[in-house]
């Protein structure tokens, strides 16, 4: 048996962040929408009970949701990211082994703790007290079983938000209550293929031969089987690996038909990607630009195109990247279409400090590096795009729709909560 591993999962995280600053929403149905107010990406338990499903489109359901008294919010990633950072800081005080898995989940190594379950209950209470976000904690001997325990904690009201599957009997009982596609690592297509060899439940998957699973499927599913059997195969990753690509792509709030507006949007996305890249100390030698019409409107003329642009030398300079991206856009832009989306992808990222120059090519100069640092610092301090390239536009009528956007309570002086 391996050392205890826990996963902490924030309950209905985006909805909980909105409730944190509007307590009147407690007990009421809340839905948070995706970019452009498209579809449901977070639901309170009350909204789930009314039948709202992940991915339900807002424009198709808004009348019914209004009848139900649903409280709708546009996604507020600035707020959610800050609250997530606060939760993770608290979690880091409870273990030296912390892997931040996503914005609302983290794995914790609990090796050496005499009472993992008691430790987890204290952790849960501390997060609720200091941050105000409810969490559930699942503990077991592998990551996959910890996920099972976490799901059990959520579905079992008398668990108090914590479930410790420390024996095979408890693990068996928990797996018996789940469907096959509830298991971490089992995608939505796998259950049908597994059924062809007689595996239709999590317990049958656990009891399968790992070698046979690898031969018929792949090593990833083999690891899942071994983890269900109690053999740790997926280690904690305390140092996040560097990104190999960075993509910023958005649907427009309305159709864009002119080149100038398209160039404004692309410039803005390049600036955002470059900022993300510099935070990781990386540079890119190549980018790809894309444009796309609305594929959900087949009655309209359709067009989709991409163009790769190879730079003479890897860079993290926003100005150089904008020039390259706009050159790529000119190659693929076609008039006469109603565009719904553009984006940029940075490829083959590598540490900026390791970029090698040559006789005729030089890496980003120290002056430009410092300039980019100052721009990032000013935007971090005073708000995104406070300092930006003029070609990213002023009016920005193409921006995402966000009709139900809540204030960024914790990161903007002008949006602090009034009491």
N, C-alpha and C positions, 0 to 999 in steps of 0.2 A: 504493500500500500504506500502511495506517495504522501508527501506532506500536504496539509490542507491548503487548498486554493479557494479563494472567494471571488465572486463577481458581484459588484455593486451596480445596480441599475436604477436610475432615477425614474420614478413613476410618471408616465405621461408627461415627459419632461417639458416640452414646449408649452403645453397647457398649464403645467404647474408653475412655470416662470411667469406666465400672464397672471395667474391667481396670486402669486406672491405679492404683487403690488396692488391687486384689486381683490381683497378678501371677500367682498360681496359675491364673488363668483363661486365661492366654495359651495358645493352641493348643486350647482347649476351646470347644464351641458355647455361644454366649450369645445370649439374646433379651431385649429390653426391650419391655415392654407399654405400651399406651396408658393414658389415664386409666381408672380403675375396673378395671384389669387386664383390659382388653377384648381387644385384638388386638396382633399383633406390629408394632412401628413401627421397630425397629432389630434387625439381625441381624449377628452376626460372620460372617466368611467360612466358618467351620466349620458354622454353622447353615444358611447358604445352601446349602452342599454337601449337607446332609442333606435339602434340599427345602423348608425353611421359607420361605414367601413373605410379603411385606409384606401386612398385613391379615388374616393367618391368625388365627382366633379362638382364644383360650387355652382356653376351656371345651370346645371341640370337639377340641382336639389335646393336652390336657395328659397324657393317658395315654401317647400315642405319644412325646411329648417326654421324658417321664420315662424311658421305655425307652432313649431315645437319650442319656440323661445330660445333658439340656439344663439350663443354668443360667439361671434366670428372674429378672428384676428388674422391679419396678414403676418407672414413670417418675419420675425424681428431677430435676425441672426446676431446682430451686435449685442443685444441683451442676452440672448441664450448663450453666446460664447463667453460672456463675462461671468454669468452665473455658473456655467460649467467650470470655469477656472477656479471659482471659489469652492465649489464642491471638491474638486481634485486636490486643492491645497489642504482641505480638512482630511481627506483620505490619506494624504502623504504623511500625516502625523500618526497614523495607526499601523504603519508597516514601512520597512525600508525597501520592500519589493513591490513596486507599483507599476502597472502597465495601463496607460490610458488607451482604451480600446476604441472609444468613439466619444462624441460630445456628451453622451449621457451614460457611459458605461466604463468601468475600470476593473481589471483583475488585480487581486492582492494576494501576495504570498504570505501565508500565516504560519510558516514553519517556526517552531519554538514557542508558540503561544500555548499555555496550558489549557485554556478554555476558549477555543476559537468561536464557539457560539456566543458566549458571554461578551467576548471582544466585539463581535459583529453587532450585538444589540447596543452596546455602548456607542459604537461608531454610528449606527443609525440614528440614535437619539441626538448625538452631537451634530450631525449634518442638519437634522431638523431644527435644532436650537440655533445654530450659528448661521445657517444659510436659509433655512425655511423650505427646503425641498424634500419631499418624502422619497425614500429609497427602499428597495428591497435587496436583501443579501442572500445569495445562495453559496453554500460551502460544500465542497467534497474533495476528492483526491485528484481529480483531473479537471481541466478547463471545461470539457464537454459535460461532465457530471455536475460541475458547478452551475452551468447553464440550466441543466435540468432542475437543480435545487432552487435556482432563482425563479424559474417558472412556477415551481410548486409553491414557493413562498407567496407569489402574487395571487395564485389561485386558491390559496387556503387562508381564509380570514383569521382563523384562530392561531396562525403561525406567528403573528406579531411582526410580519415582514422579514423573518429570518428562517431559513431552512438549512439544516446541516445533515447531509446524507453521508454519514460516517460508517455505515455498515452495508453489506450487500443486501440485506433484507429491506432496509429503507430505500436503497437505490432501486431494487426490483419493484417495490410498491409505487414509487414515483414514476418509473418508466411505464408501468401498467396503465397509468392514467393519461398518458400522452399519445398523440398520433405520430406517425412516422415523420411527417414533415414538420413536427415541432422540434425535432432534434437538430442542434447546431451542426452544420456541415452537410445536411441533407437538403438539397435544392428541390424546387417544386417539380422537376422532371424525374428525379430519381425514384420516387415511390412507385411509379408505374413500371420502371425497369426492374426494381427490386421485387415487385409482385410476380414478375415472370419466373423468378427462381424461388417463389414461396415465402418471401419476406414481406410481411404486411404490417408488422408492429415493431416498436422500439425494442421490445424484449427479444424478438426473433433476430433483429439486427445485432443486438449485443451478443447473442449466442452463436452467431455465424463464425465461420472459420476466417480469420484475417487474411490468410494466404489466398484463399478462394476469392475473397472480395477484391483483393488487389489484382488478381488475374482477370476477373470479369469486369472490374470497374477501373479504379485507379488507386494510387497510394494515399490520396487525401481521404477517401472513404475508408480505406484500411485503417488509417490513424483514428478516425471516428469510432470504428468498431473497437479498437484496442483501448481507446479512452473510456468507452462505455464499460469495458471489462475491468477498468481500474488501473490500466497501465498508462502513465503520463507520456504523451508523444508531442505535445505542443507546449513549448517553454514560454515562460514570461519574457516579454520583450520590454526591458526597462528603457532602452535607448531606441527611439523611433528611427527606422532607416530613412535615409535621405530619399526624397521624391525623385523619380526618374522622369516624370512628366508633370506639368501643371497646366490645367485647362480652365479658362473662363469663357463660358458660353451662356447667353441669356436669350430668352424670347422677349420681343419688344412689347411694350404696353399697347401699341397700335401698329398697324402695318407701316413699313418704311419702303418708299419707292424711289427716293433720290439718293444719289451717291454720297452727297455731303453728309446727310444724316447717318448713313451707314458708316462712313469714315469716322464720324464723331463717336458712335457707339463702339466701334472696334478700337479706337484710341483709348477709350475709357477702360475696356476690358484688358488691353495690353498693359496699361498702367497698373491695374489691379493684380494681374499675374506677375508682373515684375516686382511689385512690392512683396508678394508672397515668396517669390524666389529669393529675394535679398534677405528675407528673414531667416532663411535656411543657409545663407552663405553660398548660394549656387549661381551658376551661369549657364546659358544655353547657346549652342552653336547652330540651332535650326528651329524654325517655327512653322506652324501650319495654320492657315486661315481658312475659315469655312463661312459659307452663306447658305441660307435655306428659306424656302417659302413655307407656307403652312400645309403640312402633309395631311392634316385633318380636314382640309377643304379640297377634296379631289376635283371639284367642279371648277376650281381656279387653275390657271396655268402653273405648272410645277417646275421648280428648278432647284438643284442642289449641286454645289461645287466646292472643292477644296483646292488649295494651292500651297505646296511646300516652298519655303524660302530658306536657303542655306546661307548663313552668315559667313563672312570672311574669317571671323574669329569669335569664339564664345564671348558673350557679354551679359551684363546685368543692368546695363544702362537703358533706362526707359526710352530716351530719345532715339537711340539707335534701333531699338526694337520696334518703336512706332513707325519709323521710316521703312523698315523691312516689311512690317505688316501691311502698311498702306500700299506698298508696291505689289504685294501679293493680292490685295483686294482689287486693284486696278486690272489684274489679269483675269479675274473671274467674275467681276461685277457685270451684269447684263441689264440694260434698261428694259422697262416694260413688265416687270414682275413686282408683285406685292410681297416684299420680304418680311419674314416673321422672326428671323434669328440670324445672328452672326456670332463668331467666337474665334478664339485663338488658342492654340496648343503649343506649349514650349516642350521641345524634345531633347532627349539625351543630356539631361541635366548632370552637371559635375561641379565639384567645389570651385568657386571662383578663384580661390587662391592658387589653384593648380593650373590655371590657364597659361599655356606656353605661347609666348610671342615668337616672332622671327625677325629677319632683317627688315621686312617691309610692313609687318603687322604687329600691332602693339595691343596688349590687354587694356582694359579700362584704366584710364589715367587716375592717379591718386586724387586729382581735383574733381573729376567726374564721380568717383566713388564717394567722396565726401559730400558732394552736392546731392547725390541720391539719398545718402544717409540723412541729411538735413531735411529733405522733402518728406521722407518717411517719418522723421521725428515730429515735424510740424503737424502732419496729418494725424499722427497718433495722439498728439496733445490737444489739437483744436478741432478734430473731426475729419472724416474721410473726404478727400478731394478739396480740402481747404486750399491746398497748393496743388495745381494741376497744369498740364499742358493745354494751351489755348485751343488746340485742334480737337479737344474732347467736348467742346461746345459749352454753351451757357444755359439755353432753354431746356434742352434734353427732353423734348416731348416724346421720345422713343422709350424712355425709362419704363421699367416694370410697373404694372399697376400694383398699388398697395393701399387700397381704399380703407382698410381696417387696421392700419399700422399703429401699434401702441408706442408710447414714448420709450426712448432708450434711457431708462431711469438711472442707470448706474454709470454711464459713460459720457453723458452730455450735461453740462452745467445748466443749459437752458431747458432741459427736460427732466430735472429733478422732481420727485414726487412732492406735490403740495399737500401739507397736512393742516 
